[in-house]
Structure formats: structure tokens, C-alpha cells
Amino acid sequence: MVADNVKRVGRGVLDFLLPPRCPSCGTRIADDGHLCGTCWGEMAMITAPMCGLCGLPFAAGDLDGAECGACMREPPEFDWARAAVVYDDRAKSLILGLKYGGIGSGVPALGRMMAGSIAREAKPDLIIPVPLHSRRLLMRRFNQSQLLAKTLATNLSLPLEAFALERRKATPSQGTLNRKSRKRNVAGAFRVTADGKQAIAGKSVLLVDDVLTTGATASACAKALKRSGASHVGLVVFARVKHPSAG
């Protein structure tokens, strides 16, 4: 009882000195790990109809679960992908704040939205984040996909294999590349570790990343996982680019 009272007093002092703020707009909020009501209301949630493979949102009235043109031309290596929201200015501010500003207070909220986006999918056996190359990890000091994966693992009560997959090639940024160039850029960039092979053998894997554009990085990861024994690879991201680069 005394310890609980001390914790409450300590938290009250901390909230007074450093009040919780919305990770998107900076407005004061009641508790960390949430968005303010305005930012939450402005999130462009992805709901059906959508592509059955890559989760690309379709226009109202389109057939839910059908494949988009890109997936029909070249199916991804992962079995399905889902995203919580459309990658618009609001989602972009959260992702950039996390990746480059170190604003991690929004991770629990992002994780909850991601968990909701895969509620209809079969429950996987374990969770693996898309890894960063060691050089980039040293510069950034953390892997945003691993933070999201950890939150998802807690929400879904699933084991997290944070280091089963590694990025063995330091590839240039995908940002300015078209679809074909992105695929070439990450070809052979990922491999499963020795311990990872034991963990994923015959298992259904949920791959976690922050943003999905063309799916090149996720496909390269899924290919490595399946070659090393994973039976199934699903993908969940926080945000989905609605109009991926062509070419």
C-alpha cells in the first residue's frame, strides 16, 4: 500500500514537471501512450475493401480480398499484409517523429492500431521485426520496427524473436527509388541467423515494419524467412502508402 502511494505521488510529480503530450501534435493529454482526440480522429484508418495480398485500400464498392494490379503482375513473397492507417501527413509525422526524433511515446498507440488491423487474420506463432543494418542501428540507436514489434508481442501475447533476422547488406535508402529499383536494392540483403532458423522452423511468422510502400523490403525478408523454414509469413505495418512508386 505504501509503495503504491509512493508510486502515485512520484508519477504526479513527474506529470507536473513533464506532462504527457500527444506524440503527433504535442497537445497535453491524460496519459502517455495515447494520441489526443483530435489526432486520433484524423487518422485515416484502413478498412475493407482492400487487396487480399498487400492490403492496398480499394475504393468503396470494389471487391474486398481481390488482388490489386501490382500483386497480380508480381505477387509478393509474403502471404498477406495489413496496415492500420494510410500514410498521410498525420501518419508521416508520427513515423518521422519516432524514427528521427526519438519520440517513442506514441508506440503503444501505434501498436494497438496495428493489432486491430490483423484481428481477422489467423494468429501467428511468433513475431519478427524488419531489422536495420548494424551501421544504421548505431547511428539511430534503436530500431523503430523492433519497438513496434515488442508492443505487438505484448498485445497479442506472442513470443518476439527480435534477432532472428539480420540485415547483412547496408543498402541505400529506398525513398527515391521506383518499384523495380527497390527490389534490386534489397535483393539478398537479409538472412536468418542460426538461432533464428531453430525458432522459425515450421512456424507462422508475423513480420513487423513501420511503413509499407511497394513491399520490396518485406518481400526480401519473407523470402529469407521461408527459405530458412518458416511455413507462412504475414506482414503488419503501421502505415500503408496508398499510391506506391511505379516502374
Helices and strands as residue ranges (DSSP letters): H 2-17, H 37-42, H 69-73, E 80-86, H 89-99, G 104-106, H 107-117, E 126-129, H 134-140, H 144-156, E 165-167, H 179-186, E 190-192, H 194-200, E 204-212, H 216-227, E 232-240
